Amino acid sequence: MFPKIVRLNCFNDFKMLKRSLRNRPDFTKNRYKIPRGNYNYLHDDHIKYFRNLLGDERLIMDLSDLERYNVDWYKQVRGCSTVVLKPKTTDEISKILSFCNKENLAICTQGGNTGVVGGCVPVFDEIVISTELLNEIISFDENSGILTSQSGCILQNLDNFLAEKNFMVPLDLGAKGTCQIGGNVSTNAGGMRLLRYGNMHGNVLGLEAVLANGEIIDCLSTLKKDNTGYHLKHLFIGSEGTLGVITKVSIQCPTRPKFRNVALLGLQNYDKVLKTYRLVKHSLAEILSAIEVMDAGFMEFVKDKNNKKLPIDDYPFYLMLETTGSNESHDQEKLNKLFEEVIQKGLVLNGTVASDAKKVEEIWSIRDTISDGIKECKAVLLYDISLPLVHYYRIIEDIREYLGNKCLTVFGYGHIGDGNLHITIQLDNYDNQLKEDVENYVLERTLAYEGSVSAEHGLGFMKAHYLDKIKAKNTLNLMKNIKEMMDPKGILNPYKVIQKQH
Ligand SMILES: Cc1cc2nc3c(=O)[nH]c(=O)nc-3n(C[C@H](O)[C@H](O)[C@H](O)COP(=O)(O)OP(=O)(O)OC[C@H]3O[C@@H](n4cnc5c(N)ncnc54)[C@H](O)[C@@H]3O)c2cc1C
């Protein structure tokens, strides 16, 4: 039997945060040695303005309270902001931005602070605008399944709200107890169900955002069909807080399936993983809602760091697949047929399946709690890439060969249905030169295999320097022109995505 599941929630996050502060990272400005932009420094008149607007309780300036806004989830980056603002309305955000723009003060928008590329915390002393109090659900239309909310609503809370109405959010990620819908839209988050429901570009029907100069852009459509000119919402989706602050979002939500099965399969090699994946897709078709791959290194890590017992163990590869549907016997019949076929074809060595809600959660928790273990590592390098499936696992083998005994472990796992691979490299100690060498190697290999160096996490601060290596010159210029037009002073999330020469 599995130990009790610990899902991510605010209480656990807080406990982990406390632990993490004990060995917090160096300041980003020292570790990365980049120059501060030519922005103003905060002075008393600025604080006076913010205090008048928000009141004392929505202005954080106490050093110990500031820490959790300055350090990211995996303790990889650390800013030194001296003020966090907690607006509740679009109007307040508009006033803050208009003021900051006029005063040439840089800002960093922060949602749930679960981003893993250093986009959500300041690099220097940028003012943090936390969206955590923009947490109102505005409307839900039970005919169309369209939900409109403020951007600071926690994804899990939205899903709980929808569950009562037999609907669900169209995305699911391990951080759902903490991340916010605005953060999800700003990062174009992927997650486990992208395979079935698509990404945020497909699910966001409309949004409201505030530009750098405080102007409010209302693209908050709740229509599924509306071909009237340029769809500006797409500019904000995935722009990681560099083009505006998203304040409201409307998304389409699918109906909640009644029945769920989750299976964990053990396999011999990657070739069999790929063959099984193809079979799974064709056999389960419309009821397949997620498929994840994990290698033996992942499972060893989870067992070791998270103290997890596995229902099946000691296989080189694992596939975790989920079906969701409205007819229990139909779904189970399909699954049984699939299992017969994969065993008979010698593709799968062993497997277990669960349909009881508690067991389903237990199996999912093997995948979901990986981040707890990663957080405990002294030095770790993380990559989130996507690759054509024929090359998918070769890169892990390449990295192992490249690093030899310079690292403790290299393992891979990810949303195989989207070609998305997460690579974890555990080191003895944090070593700047080794980090740079590995980064260049991963970039070179990923491009050689015609993949992307950021599948779903974005570029943030840590991957922004990739941009001129991966985009065609004219594409990059167009991106820079758009940024320049929407945020001429570059006050929105500087040093992220597009790095300006300051
Ligand atoms: C355990 C764990 C599992 C994860 N799993 C996945 C996964 O499966 N798939 C995936 O895609 N990601 C995953 N992530 C990464 C992360 O959860 C997502 O990127 C998420 O969408 C970030 O949301 P957030 O509210 O925490 O945003 P933050 O981390 O606070 O911010 C992320 C970026 O968005 C910007 N931003 C935030 N809110 C706004 C806003 N309202 N307006 C403008 N800009 C804004 C920030 O400036 C920053 O650049 C995972 C992270 C963890 C820790």
The ligand as a Tripos MOL2 file, in Angstrom:
@<TRIPOS>MOLECULE
LIG
   53    58     1     0     0
SMALL
NO_CHARGES

@<TRIPOS>ATOM
      1 C1          5.4920   21.3080   -8.6750 C.3       1 LIG1
      2 C2          5.4070   22.0820   -9.9450 C.ar      1 LIG1
      3 C3          4.8390   21.4930  -11.0510 C.ar      1 LIG1
      4 C4          4.7340   22.2050  -12.2470 C.ar      1 LIG1
      5 N1          4.1750   21.5970  -13.3120 N.ar      1 LIG1
      6 C5          4.0370   22.2820  -14.4550 C.ar      1 LIG1
      7 C6          3.4410   21.6640  -15.5870 C.ar      1 LIG1
      8 O1          3.0950   20.4920  -15.5760 O.2       1 LIG1
      9 N2          3.2750   22.4210  -16.6850 N.ar      1 LIG1
     10 C7          3.6680   23.7320  -16.7420 C.ar      1 LIG1
     11 O2          3.4780   24.3680  -17.7780 O.2       1 LIG1
     12 N3          4.2650   24.3170  -15.7000 N.ar      1 LIG1
     13 C8          4.4530   23.6450  -14.5660 C.ar      1 LIG1
     14 N4          5.0510   24.2350  -13.4970 N.ar      1 LIG1
     15 C9          5.5110   25.6400  -13.5990 C.3       1 LIG1
     16 C10         4.4970   26.6690  -13.0480 C.3       1 LIG1
     17 O3          3.6300   26.0900  -12.1260 O.3       1 LIG1
     18 C11         3.6940   27.2900  -14.1860 C.3       1 LIG1
     19 O4          4.5540   28.0280  -15.0000 O.3       1 LIG1
     20 C12         2.5390   28.1750  -13.7030 C.3       1 LIG1
     21 O5          1.7480   28.4930  -14.8160 O.3       1 LIG1
     22 C13         3.0080   29.4630  -13.0210 C.3       1 LIG1
     23 O6          1.8950   30.0750  -12.3950 O.3       1 LIG1
     24 P1          2.0930   31.0590  -11.1520 P.3       1 LIG1
     25 O7          0.7850   31.6440  -10.7970 O.co2     1 LIG1
     26 O8          2.8270   30.3980  -10.0860 O.co2     1 LIG1
     27 O9          2.9660   32.2030  -11.8200 O.3       1 LIG1
     28 P2          4.3220   32.8210  -11.2920 P.3       1 LIG1
     29 O10         5.3090   31.7440  -11.0950 O.co2     1 LIG1
     30 O11         4.0790   33.7380  -10.1790 O.co2     1 LIG1
     31 O12         4.7540   33.6740  -12.5700 O.3       1 LIG1
     32 C14         5.1760   33.0610  -13.7590 C.3       1 LIG1
     33 C15         5.4020   34.1460  -14.8220 C.3       1 LIG1
     34 O13         4.1530   34.7490  -15.1640 O.3       1 LIG1
     35 C16         4.1620   36.1390  -14.8410 C.3       1 LIG1
     36 N5          2.8400   36.4350  -14.2700 N.ar      1 LIG1
     37 C17         2.2150   35.8150  -13.2360 C.ar      1 LIG1
     38 N6          0.9740   36.3220  -13.0600 N.ar      1 LIG1
     39 C18         0.8310   37.2980  -14.0020 C.ar      1 LIG1
     40 C19        -0.2310   38.1830  -14.3390 C.ar      1 LIG1
     41 N7         -1.3890   38.1930  -13.7000 N.pl3     1 LIG1
     42 N8         -0.0240   39.0560  -15.3630 N.ar      1 LIG1
     43 C20         1.1400   39.0830  -16.0460 C.ar      1 LIG1
     44 N9          2.1650   38.2570  -15.7620 N.ar      1 LIG1
     45 C21         2.0130   37.3760  -14.7570 C.ar      1 LIG1
     46 C22         5.3030   36.3440  -13.8700 C.3       1 LIG1
     47 O14         5.8360   37.6510  -13.9840 O.3       1 LIG1
     48 C23         6.2860   35.2810  -14.3490 C.3       1 LIG1
     49 O15         7.0300   35.7500  -15.4330 O.3       1 LIG1
     50 C24         5.2100   23.5350  -12.3090 C.ar      1 LIG1
     51 C25         5.7970   24.1250  -11.1930 C.ar      1 LIG1
     52 C26         5.9110   23.3990  -10.0250 C.ar      1 LIG1
     53 C27         6.5460   24.0620   -8.8470 C.3       1 LIG1
@<TRIPOS>BOND
     1     1     2 1
     2     2     3 ar
     3     2    52 ar
     4     3     4 ar
     5     4     5 ar
     6     4    50 ar
     7     5     6 ar
     8     6     7 ar
     9     6    13 1
    10     7     8 2
    11     7     9 ar
    12     9    10 ar
    13    10    11 2
    14    10    12 ar
    15    12    13 ar
    16    13    14 ar
    17    14    15 1
    18    14    50 ar
    19    15    16 1
    20    16    17 1
    21    16    18 1
    22    18    19 1
    23    18    20 1
    24    20    21 1
    25    20    22 1
    26    22    23 1
    27    23    24 1
    28    24    25 2
    29    24    26 1
    30    24    27 1
    31    27    28 1
    32    28    29 2
    33    28    30 1
    34    28    31 1
    35    31    32 1
    36    32    33 1
    37    33    34 1
    38    33    48 1
    39    34    35 1
    40    35    36 1
    41    35    46 1
    42    36    37 ar
    43    36    45 ar
    44    37    38 ar
    45    38    39 ar
    46    39    40 ar
    47    39    45 ar
    48    40    41 1
    49    40    42 ar
    50    42    43 ar
    51    43    44 ar
    52    44    45 ar
    53    46    47 1
    54    46    48 1
    55    48    49 1
    56    50    51 ar
    57    51    52 ar
    58    52    53 1
@<TRIPOS>SUBSTRUCTURE
     1 LIG1         1 GROUP 0 **** ****
